[in-house]
Amino acid sequence: MPGRQDDGDDDLRPAGRSGSREAGARRVRGGQVSAAADPLKLDIAATVDRLADELEALSHRIHATPELAFKEEQAQAWLTEFLEKHGARVERGVGGLPTAFRATIAGRGAGPTIAIMAEYDALPGIGHACGHNVIATAGCGAGAALAVALGRLPFAGQIQVIGTPAEEGGAGKVKLMEAGVFKDVDAAMMIHGRCGTQVWRPSLGIVKAKAEFFGQAAHASSWPWRGVNALNAVIGLFNALDAMRQQLRPDARVHGIITRGGEQANIIPEYTSAEFYLRSISVDYCWELLRRFTAAAEGAAAATGCRASVTHDPTVHEPLKPNATMAGLFARNLELIDFPEDPDDGQAGFGSTDCGNVSQRLPTIHPYIRISPDGVPGHSREFAEWARSPLARTGLVAGAKALALTAVDLLASPEALQKAKHDFARGGHQP
């Protein structure tokens, strides 16, 4: 099987482990629902099993046709066709985003709305190395199974599958929230593929910053003293940030790339630029990182005689807010389908997701489902291969079942939903 890989900006990057690449994969069980489950849950899980071949084919189709943020036209078309085929009412282009969608499975009259989110954008150059093909088909599989198994939900309310474009850098969920798509949603959930199954893992907030340096061009050999080297300034910024890392909090991450480094080797660069992600478990500390980043850029400019300009994206990715009630329901449903959580070795770092912004507005969970062996990092070519493997099929089916069953738990029990809202109001606490 594959080489080496990472699962999307919004997933955690696991440390490699010694031993077989199949480690962890052997722990995955069949995902069959316990005979002790109530008939409604048995019916829903059995429906997911009947849809499994179709879901896997859809996942592979999306995997083979990677589309970048806000350009997911084929994926949106295939996912919405699948949902309509199985009885959901679909709206396309919701929230002013052409590749977004919302599919509704109605209940018996007015009541709560539970959202299941689906991501389906790919990464530049390495395709579905974040496994969004699995995220999308698990979410849509959950919605379709509910529509097929139940027709009309046997309780008040509705379940919506919300297609959220552009998780990879485009903050699609933030844009959909701003457009009111989540306005009437009472609770939301999604799954994410990973090298292990964990119901709760933290995520970091992000402030995205850009530094530009302005110097003066000159011939690099015959008149170098007449130039002001903007490349030296951007290199100085990287060096200053490296020196700063020792004094950063353990949860902070500062990483970036040079996006413009000059035009030609015989010209003193007059303009350079770099883009950085400034991350922390606290949004307040993200802003502190921006302050220190700005000071480093201005210092690098002063040292080289350049002028610096620092800007940042107004859209901030917020950390995930935990919800113990919803996480507990999801964990129990994983046990019910014989797909329990894996132990967490504590070695993995943290990524970020625009789902964090949703979680700061309403009760939300973002569990991780195993689709690769231990130690396969997201955003890598190896993870992209595992995202279309038999192990990914197993995770997809388990994820669809657990999402559907958890959504039903929240609709069927007003007490459970109220408890989830109480957790949210208290500020959330780690499950």
N, C-alpha and C positions, 0 to 999 in steps of 0.2 A: 504494500500500500504506500501511500504518499511519502513525501520528503519532510517539509517543515512549514508551519503556518500559524496565522493569528486571526481571531474572529471578530473583526470589526472594531471601529473606534469605541463602540459602546460596550465592548466586552473587556474582560480582564485578561491580562497577558500572563499566562501561567509559566512558571519556571520549568525547565526541562527536568526530567527524572531519569535515573539510570534504569536499565532493564529494557524489556521488550517494548516496542511501540504498541503492542496489543494490550499493554497494561491498562487496566481500567475498563477496556472494552469487554473483558471477560466477566466483569461484575454485572453487566447489563442483563436483566432478566426479560421475560417475554412481553411484559406490558398487558397481560391478561387480567381482566377485572375479577375480583374476588366473588365467589358465589354468594358471599354474605351481603353483597351490595343490594340496595333496593331495586325493584324492577325497572324503575325509570332510569337509573344510572346504568344498569345492565344493558338496556335498550340503546342508550346513547353510545356506550362503548362499543357495542356490537356494530352499530352503524358506522363508526369510525373504521372498524376493521374491514367492513365491506367496501368502504371508500379508499382503503389503503393503496391499492394499485393505482387508482386514478390520481391520488394525491402524490404518490412517488413520481409518476410520469409528469405531472405538472411541475413538481419541484425540479426535476431534471431539465425540463424545457426552459424554465426560468434560468437555471444554472448555465445552460448552454447559450443563453442570449443575454449576457450581462448588460445592463443599462445603468448609466450614471444618474446622479441626483437630478430630479425634476424631468428626466427624459425616459421614465419607465413606462413607455406607451404599450409595448407588447405585454409586459408583466401585468399591467393594469387590465388590459383587455382579456387575457387568459384567466386571471383570478375572478373578474366580475362575471365572465361567461360561466365559469364553474359554479359560482354562488347562485346565479339566476337559474341555471339548470337544475339546481337542487332545492329551489323554492324560496330563496331569499329575494326581497325587494331591494334593488340596487339603484343608487344614485352615483353618477360619475362626475368628476370635476368639482367635488364639494370644497367649500372654503376658498374658492378661487384658484385652486391648484389643479391644473388639467389632469394630472396623473393620480390624484387622490380619488377615493371612493368611500361610500358608506353603504353597507348592506344591512337590512333590518329583518329580524325574525320576531314577529309580534306575539304578544301574549294575550290573555283574556282581559282586555281593557287597560285603562291607564294604570301606570305603576312605575317602578324604578327602571332606569336604563343602565345596563351593564355593557361596557365596551370591551371588545377584544381587538387589539391593535395588530396590524400586519405591516412589516417593512419588506421592501423588495428592490431597493437600489443596490448597485454593485460598487466596487472600488476601482479607481483608475489603474489600469495595467495588470491587476491581479484578479479581476472578476469577483466572483462570490466567495472571497476569502473571509467574509464575515458571516457567511451562512444565511444571508437574508432570504434565499430561496426556501430554506427550511422554516424560518420565522413566518413567512407569508403563507405557506401552504398549511402549516400547523394552525394558524389563526383562522384561515378560511375553512380548513377541515373541521374545526370546532363549530363554526357557524353553520356549515352545510349539514353536519351530523345532527345538530339541534333542529334544523328545518326539516330534515328527512324523518328523523325519529319521532318528532313530536308534532309536525305540521304547525299547529298553533300551540304555543307554550301553555301548559296547564296551570298557569298562575298569571297574575297581573304583571304588566311591565313588558319590556322588550330587551332583546340582545342585539347589539350592533357590532358588525365587523367593520372597523375603520381602517382603510388603506392609507398609510402615512408615508408619503414619498420622502426621499432626501434625508435619511437619518445621517448619512455619511457627510457631515459638514454643512448640510443645507438647513438643518433645524426645521424639518417639515412639520413636526408636531407643534412646535411653537407657532408657526404660521397658521395652522389649523385652529389652534386655541384662540389666537387673536381674531380669527374670522368667525368664531362662535360655534365651531363644529362640536366641541366638547361641553358646550354650555349646559346642556340638560343631562349630561352623563353623571351617574351617581358613583360609579366605581369603574376602574379600567385595569386591564391586564394584558400581558403578552409573554411569550417565551423567547429565549435567545439560545442558540446553540453554543456549545462550549466543550472543553475536554473533561467535563464532569458535571454532575447534576447537583445543583445547590439552589434552594428556594430563595435565599437571601445572600446577596453580596453588595457591598457599597459601590457607589460610583462617585466620580469627582465632578465638581463644577469646572467650567472652562470659561476663561476670557481669551478671545482670539485677538492677538495684537500684530501690528505691522510696523516695522521700522524702515524708514527711507533715509538715505544719506545723499547729500548734494555736494559735489566737489567741483573740480575744474579739469577739463580734458587738456592733455598735452601729449606730444610725442614721447613715448616711454623711453627712448634711447637718446635722442638728440636734445630734448628740452624737458627732462623729467622734473627739474626744479621749478618749472613754471606750472606744473600740475598740482592739484589737490586731490589726493587719492581716496575716493569714496569706498573702494574695496578694503583698504586698510581700516576704515571706520567700521564696516560691517564685521570684519574679522575681530576687531577690538571689542565689539558688542558680544560676540560669542565667547571670547576670552573672559570678559568681565562677568558674564553669566556663569561660566564654569567656576570662576573664583567665588561666586556668591553661593553656590550650591551647599557648601558646608554649613551655612547659616540658615538654610531653609528648613521648614518643618518637615517631619518624615513623610507626611501625606502629600507634599507639594511635588509637582512635576513641571519642569520648564524645558520645552524642546521645540526646535524649529528648523527651518531650511532657508538657504539663500535662494531667493526667487529671481534675483537679477544681480549678476556679479561683474558685469562689464561686457563690452562689445567685441573687443579684439585685443590680443596680447601686446600689440605695439601702441596702444592708446591707454593713457592713464584714465581709469574709470571715473567718469564724472557723476554717475548715478548708480547706486546699488540699493537693494531692498531685501528684506528678510521677513518671513512670517513665523509666528510663534504661537503655541498653545500654552497658556498659563493655567495650571490646574491645581485644585485643592478640594478637600472635603468640605471646606467652608467658602461660600461665595465672598464673604468679607475678606478672607485671606487671598482670594483671587485678585481682588482689587489692590491689596497690599503688594502682591507680586507685580501687578501692572505699574504701580508707583516705582518699584525698584527697577523694573525693566526700563521704564522711561529714564530714570536717572543713569542707568548703565549706557543707554543709547546716547544721551546727551554728553556723558563723559567721553565716550568713544569719539563722538564728533569733535568735541573740544580738543582732544589729544591729537587729532589729525587735521584740524583746520577746516573741517566740513560743517555743514548745517544738517541737523537731524529733524525729522518729523515722525512722531509716533501717533498712530491712530489705532482704534480698536473697534471690533464688530459690536454694534449695539445689542445684538442678540446674545445673551449669556446662557450657556448650558448650566442648569442647576443640578446639584447632587440629588440622588434618589432619596426619597423620604420613605422609610420602612412602614409597613402596615402588618402588625403581628397577626391580626385576625385573618386577613386574606391569605397571608403566607401560611398560616396554620391550616386553613381549608385546603390550599393547594397541596401542601405536604401530605395531608391525610388522603387526598385523592391519588397522589403518587403511590402511596402505600396500597391503596385500594386496587390499583391496576398493576401492582407488583413491579413498580419502577421506583424504588426508594432513592433517597438522596445519597450521594457519595460523601465520604469524609473529606473535610477540607484540610489540606496539609499546611495552609497558612503561608505558602511561598509565593502566591500570585500577587501581582500588583493590581492596580485599579485603572479602569478606563472611564469613559463618560458616555452619556446618551441623552438625547432630547426627551426621552421618557422621564428623565428626572424632572423636567419642567412640568409634565403632566402630574407627577407624584406630589409636587408642591401645591397643586390646586385641588386635587381630589384623591380619594383613596385609590392606591395603585400598587400593583406588584409587577416585577420584572424577573421571574425565575430563570435559571439557566438549566438547560437540558443537555445531557451528554450526546454528542454526535461524532466525537473523535476519541481516540485513546488519551491517556494521561500525557500531559506535557506537550501537546501540539498547540502552538500559540496561534491566536487569531491574527488576521491580516497577513497571513503567510500563504505561500503556494500550496504547502502541504494541507493546510486547513481547507483550502478551496477544493482539493481532491476529496477530502473526507466529507465535505458537505453534499456529495452525491453518492456516498457509499451505502452499503447495507446498514451500517451503524446509524447513519443519518436517517434512513427510513424508520428504524426503530425509535429514534428520538422524536422524529416528526409525528409518528402515530401516538406515542406516549404524550407528547406535548398537546396534541389536538384533544385527546381524551381528558387530560387534566384541566385544560382551559375550559372545555365544555362543562365538565362536572362542577368546577368551581363557580362558573357563571350561574349554573342552575342552583347551587347552594345559596348564592346571594339573593337570587330572585325568590326561591322557595321559602327562605327564612328571613322575614323582615328584621328579626332580632339580630341575625348575623350581620346583615347590612348595616344596621344601626350601630353595632359594636365596631365595625370597620370604620364608620364615620367618627365614632368616639375616639378610636385610636388616632385617626388623622387629626382631629381637633386638639388632642393632647400633645401633638408634635411628633407622633410616631415613635416607636421604639423597636429596637432590633429584635427579630423573632428569636 
